[in-house]
């Protein structure tokens, strides 16, 4: 990563990737669910919400409150989307991982 751009932690990367995967259905519970399903990580809901708040304070994520739904007893969901800055940060971070993984050779295999 170049310059003074903040580094993303691995949970921040996973949360941002979940937002991309989920699109318009990206809210806390679904973010938690897709991370748990795809990574087999046990993460508290509070950790996901804390990470989303941190990403929002960095300007990488924006949130908005959706319309009330009968299925939620009239409650609203807080949805999250990547900002342009968030998308750029995620691309940089994933590029760093790809660069570091190059040249590992056949003696190292991923799980």
N, C-alpha and C positions, 0 to 999 in steps of 0.2 A: 504494500500500500504506500502511496506516495504522499508527501506533504503532511499536513496536520489532520487529515481526515481520521476520525475515530475508528478504531478497530471494532469489528463485530465479534462478540463472543459466540460460541457454538450454539447456545440456546437462542440467542438473537437471530442467528442464521436460520435455525429450524423454524422459529416463529414466523420469520419473514417468508420463508419458503412455503409454509402452511397458508399464509395469506394469499400468495400467488396461486397455489393449488385450489384454494377454496373460492376465490373470486368473491362474488356477491354474498356468499354464505359464510364469510369469514367473521366469526364472532368468537368470544372466549371459549365457550364449550366445544365448538367445532375445531378450533385451533388445538386445544388440548387433545381432543379425540384423534385427530389425524397424526399428531406427533406420537401419541401412545401407540397407535396402530402400526405406523410405519417404522418406528425406531425401537419399539418395545421398552421405551424409557418410562419410568414411573416418575411423573412430575405432578406436583400439587397444582390445583387450579390457581391458587394464589400466586404461584411462581409464574404462571403464564400471564396472568393479569399484571403482575409487577413488571414483567419483561415488555409487555405491550405498552405500559405507561412510560417506561424508560425509552422505548423506541419512539414514542410520540413526543417526548421531551427533546429528543435529538432531532426531531423534524423528519424522521424516516417513515412515520406512520401517522395517518389521520383517522379520527373516529367520528362516527355519526350515529345518532339514535334512530332506529327504524320505527315503523308504524307499530302500534299495539296489535297483538295477535290473540285470538280467542284461545289458541292452544297454550298460551302462556298466561292465561287468566287476565288478559288485557295489558300485560306488561310489555315493555319494549325491549328489544335487543340492541346492544351497543355493537355496531359493526366497525371493522377496521380495514383500511386499504393502505397500500404502500404509496408514498409520495414519489415524485421524480427523484428526489435526493435519496430516498430509501432504495429505490430500484437501482440507482447507480452504485450505492454502497454495497448492496447485495451482490451485484455483478462483479465489483472489485474484489470482494471477499472470496467469492467462489473462484474467481480467476487466480487469486493467491493460492488457494488449495490445489487447483489443477496444476499450477506451476510447480508447487512443492512436490506433487505426486509424480511429476515427470521424471523418468530415469530411475525409478525404483528398481527396475529389473525383475527378472523372473524369480530371484531368490526371495522376494517379498511378495506375499499374496494377501489380498484383502479377505476379510472374513466372508 
